[in-house]
């Protein structure tokens, strides 16, 4: 299951980034050669960027690629490292939990109101689903990373990464 979710995250990022790049490139060519701009490209690109951000964040949590200030962590003993790891994991879960909650609220509101995207007239909630689904992925990865970190401290008395 872990490998399937990892591959899914990587494919989503690759596909979304490819679509965004292609759309932007075509729009640049159309403006340069035909003096015509496709109005929908900005709408699609901005909404896909939200998806890219959330899925990329989940990958960053999985790979321990997020920025961090580790001075206190590096000089702490194993017990304090465990406290820091749990505290950071809980704060991350709180953040992504809030984003999940409000993302669900936003999607429900957009569905109830029948809100459409301005240029294409597509249901806005299609794009807005990126927020709660991305937050859910981030919650999963945060739990996974915190457990991995705590197990690494148990096994070596040190942090894994």
QUIWOVEN-V668162 format. One record per backbone hydrogen bond with DSSP energy under -0.5 kcal/mol. CO is the residue of the C=O (numbers start at 1). NH is the residue of the N-H. If there is no record, write none. Layout:
co=CO nh=NH
co=CO nh=NH
This chain:
co=1 nh=5
co=2 nh=6
co=3 nh=7
co=4 nh=8
co=5 nh=9
co=6 nh=10
co=7 nh=11
co=8 nh=12
co=9 nh=13
co=10 nh=14
co=11 nh=15
co=12 nh=16
co=13 nh=17
co=14 nh=18
co=15 nh=19
co=16 nh=20
co=17 nh=21
co=18 nh=22
co=19 nh=23
co=20 nh=24
co=21 nh=25
co=22 nh=26
co=23 nh=27
co=24 nh=28
co=25 nh=29
co=26 nh=30
co=27 nh=31
co=28 nh=32
co=29 nh=33
co=29 nh=34
co=30 nh=34
co=30 nh=36
co=31 nh=35
co=37 nh=39
co=38 nh=41
co=39 nh=43
co=40 nh=44
co=41 nh=45
co=42 nh=46
co=43 nh=47
co=44 nh=48
co=45 nh=49
co=46 nh=50
co=47 nh=51
co=48 nh=52
co=49 nh=53
co=50 nh=54
co=51 nh=55
co=52 nh=56
co=53 nh=57
co=54 nh=58
co=55 nh=59
co=56 nh=60
co=57 nh=61
co=58 nh=62
co=59 nh=63
co=60 nh=65
co=60 nh=66
co=61 nh=64
co=68 nh=70
co=70 nh=74
co=71 nh=75
co=72 nh=76
co=73 nh=76
co=77 nh=81
co=78 nh=82
co=79 nh=83
co=80 nh=84
co=81 nh=85
co=82 nh=86
co=83 nh=87
co=84 nh=88
co=85 nh=89
co=86 nh=90
co=87 nh=91
co=88 nh=92
co=89 nh=93
co=90 nh=94
co=91 nh=95
co=92 nh=96
co=93 nh=97
co=94 nh=98
co=95 nh=99
co=96 nh=100
co=97 nh=101
co=98 nh=102
co=99 nh=103
co=100 nh=104
co=101 nh=105
co=102 nh=106
co=103 nh=107
co=104 nh=108
co=105 nh=109
co=106 nh=110
co=107 nh=111
co=108 nh=112
co=109 nh=113
co=110 nh=114
co=110 nh=115
co=115 nh=124
co=117 nh=121
co=122 nh=117
co=123 nh=126
co=123 nh=127
co=124 nh=127
co=124 nh=128
co=125 nh=129
co=127 nh=130
co=128 nh=131
co=128 nh=132
co=129 nh=133
co=130 nh=134
co=131 nh=135
co=132 nh=136
co=133 nh=137
co=134 nh=138
co=135 nh=139
co=136 nh=140
co=137 nh=141
co=138 nh=142
co=139 nh=143
co=140 nh=144
co=141 nh=145
co=142 nh=146
co=143 nh=147
co=144 nh=148
co=145 nh=149
co=146 nh=150
co=147 nh=151
co=148 nh=152
co=149 nh=153
co=150 nh=154
co=151 nh=155
co=152 nh=156
co=152 nh=158
co=153 nh=157
